[in-house]
């Protein structure tokens, strides 16, 4: 059951009409994009009842075993987001009662973000639930299938890194 987005079906139909080679590779890429989007949407739907986005969930996860909290810049670095983004995430989590900002005892300019009791309970319950959901996406895979899948994904990453597709050449221009 492959659910391609309309835009991808249209591109495939046009590529087939023009007899473009490698439409099988195009289809595989579009299927991967569709699957990724479906996983993202399902993740968002699972977190939404808790007033969480994936970004906010990551912050809860990072704080769950940090009783002294973390500074906003440490959270940004660990979550892989900008400091501007982390400010918005913390503001939302604070507004919803999941975290609080605490001034440092020695230096009041230093801020630590810590989980509230609500944040701690939510994080602990969702960690197991989220892990189970992720594991369920790969239900029935054998160890060999996991290894094969991982290898195929690594090959795609390598192809992307090496830039095997031409870029910025006159031939690559539409």
C-alpha positions as CSV (number, residue, x, y, z in Angstrom):
1,X,0.0,0.0,0.0
2,X,1.9,3.0,-1.3
3,X,0.3,6.3,-0.7
4,X,2.1,8.9,-3.0
5,X,1.2,12.5,-2.7
6,X,-0.7,14.0,-5.7
7,X,2.3,16.1,-6.7
8,X,4.5,13.0,-6.8
9,X,2.0,11.0,-8.8
10,X,1.8,13.9,-11.3
11,X,5.6,14.0,-11.6
12,X,5.8,10.3,-12.1
13,X,3.1,10.4,-14.8
14,X,4.9,13.2,-16.6
15,X,8.3,11.4,-16.3
16,X,6.7,8.3,-17.7
17,X,5.0,10.2,-20.5
18,X,8.4,11.7,-21.4
19,X,10.1,8.3,-21.2
20,X,12.5,9.5,-18.5
21,X,14.8,6.8,-17.4
22,X,15.0,5.8,-13.7
23,X,11.3,6.4,-12.9
24,X,11.7,3.4,-10.5
25,X,14.2,5.5,-8.5
26,X,11.9,8.5,-8.6
27,X,9.0,6.3,-7.3
28,X,11.2,4.9,-4.5
29,X,12.3,8.5,-3.5
30,X,8.6,9.7,-3.5
31,X,7.6,6.6,-1.5
32,X,10.3,7.4,1.1
33,X,9.1,11.0,1.3
34,X,5.5,9.9,1.7
35,X,6.4,7.5,4.4
36,X,8.4,10.1,6.2
37,X,5.6,12.6,6.1
38,X,3.1,9.9,7.3
39,X,5.4,9.1,10.3
40,X,5.7,12.8,11.1
41,X,2.0,13.3,11.0
42,X,1.3,10.3,13.2
43,X,3.9,11.5,15.7
44,X,2.3,14.9,15.8
45,X,-1.1,13.4,16.3
46,X,0.1,11.3,19.1
47,X,1.8,14.2,20.9
48,X,-1.0,16.8,20.3
49,X,-3.4,15.6,23.0
50,X,-0.5,16.3,25.5
51,X,-0.1,19.9,24.1
52,X,3.3,18.8,22.7
53,X,5.1,19.1,19.4
54,X,8.0,16.9,18.6
55,X,10.4,19.7,19.4
56,X,8.8,20.2,22.8
57,X,8.8,16.5,23.5
58,X,12.6,16.4,22.7
59,X,13.1,19.1,25.4
60,X,11.1,17.1,28.0
61,X,13.2,14.1,27.1
62,X,16.5,16.0,27.5
63,X,15.4,17.3,30.9
64,X,13.9,14.2,32.4
65,X,17.1,13.1,34.2
66,X,18.4,16.6,34.9
67,X,17.1,17.6,38.3
68,X,19.2,20.8,38.2
69,X,18.0,21.5,34.7
70,X,19.9,22.7,31.7
71,X,20.6,26.2,30.4
72,X,18.7,27.3,27.3
73,X,21.9,27.2,25.2
74,X,22.7,23.7,26.4
75,X,19.2,22.6,25.4
76,X,19.6,24.2,22.0
77,X,22.9,22.5,21.4
78,X,21.6,19.1,22.5
79,X,18.4,19.4,20.6
80,X,20.2,20.7,17.5
81,X,18.1,23.9,17.2
82,X,18.9,27.6,17.2
83,X,18.7,29.6,20.4
84,X,15.8,31.5,18.9
85,X,13.9,28.3,18.4
86,X,14.7,27.0,21.9
87,X,13.3,30.2,23.4
88,X,10.0,29.6,21.7
89,X,9.9,25.9,22.7
90,X,10.7,26.8,26.4
91,X,8.1,29.6,26.3
92,X,5.4,27.2,25.2
93,X,6.4,24.5,27.7
94,X,6.5,27.0,30.5
95,X,3.1,28.4,29.5
96,X,1.6,24.9,29.6
97,X,3.2,24.1,33.0
98,X,5.8,21.6,31.9
99,X,8.9,23.6,32.7
100,X,10.0,26.6,34.7
101,X,13.0,28.9,34.4
102,X,15.1,29.2,37.6
103,X,17.8,31.8,38.2
104,X,21.2,30.6,39.3
105,X,22.0,31.0,43.0
106,X,25.5,32.4,42.3
107,X,24.8,34.3,39.1
108,X,21.2,35.5,38.6
109,X,22.0,36.1,34.9
110,X,22.3,32.3,34.5
111,X,19.0,30.5,33.9
112,X,18.3,26.8,34.3
113,X,15.2,25.2,32.7
114,X,13.8,22.5,34.9
115,X,10.8,20.2,34.6
116,X,7.8,20.8,36.8
117,X,6.1,17.8,38.4
118,X,3.6,17.8,35.5
119,X,6.5,17.9,33.1
120,X,8.3,15.0,34.8
121,X,5.2,12.8,34.9
122,X,4.3,13.6,31.3
123,X,7.9,13.0,30.1
124,X,8.2,9.7,31.9
125,X,4.8,8.4,30.7
126,X,5.4,9.5,27.1
127,X,9.0,8.1,26.8
128,X,7.7,4.5,27.1
129,X,4.7,5.2,25.0
130,X,6.7,6.9,22.2
131,X,9.4,4.2,22.3
132,X,6.8,1.5,21.9
133,X,5.2,3.3,19.0
134,X,8.5,3.7,17.2
135,X,9.3,0.0,17.8
136,X,5.9,-0.9,16.3
137,X,6.8,0.8,13.0
138,X,9.4,-2.0,12.6
139,X,7.3,-4.9,13.9
140,X,8.1,-8.1,12.2
141,X,11.4,-7.1,10.9
142,X,14.1,-9.7,11.3
143,X,17.6,-8.8,12.4
144,X,18.8,-9.3,8.8
145,X,16.0,-7.1,7.5
146,X,17.0,-4.3,10.0
147,X,20.6,-4.6,8.8
148,X,19.6,-4.5,5.2
149,X,17.3,-1.5,5.7
150,X,20.0,0.3,7.6
151,X,22.5,-0.5,4.8
152,X,20.1,0.8,2.1
153,X,19.5,4.0,4.0
154,X,23.2,4.5,4.5
155,X,23.7,4.1,0.7
156,X,21.1,6.8,0.0
157,X,22.9,9.1,2.6
158,X,26.2,8.4,0.9
159,X,24.8,9.2,-2.5
160,X,23.4,12.4,-1.2
161,X,26.7,13.4,0.4
162,X,28.8,12.6,-2.6
163,X,26.4,14.6,-4.8
164,X,26.1,11.9,-7.4
165,X,23.4,14.0,-9.0
166,X,24.7,16.9,-11.1
167,X,24.2,20.4,-9.6
168,X,24.5,23.9,-11.0
169,X,25.7,22.7,-14.4
170,X,24.1,24.0,-17.6
171,X,22.8,20.5,-18.3
172,X,21.1,20.3,-14.9
173,X,19.2,23.5,-15.4
174,X,15.5,23.2,-16.5
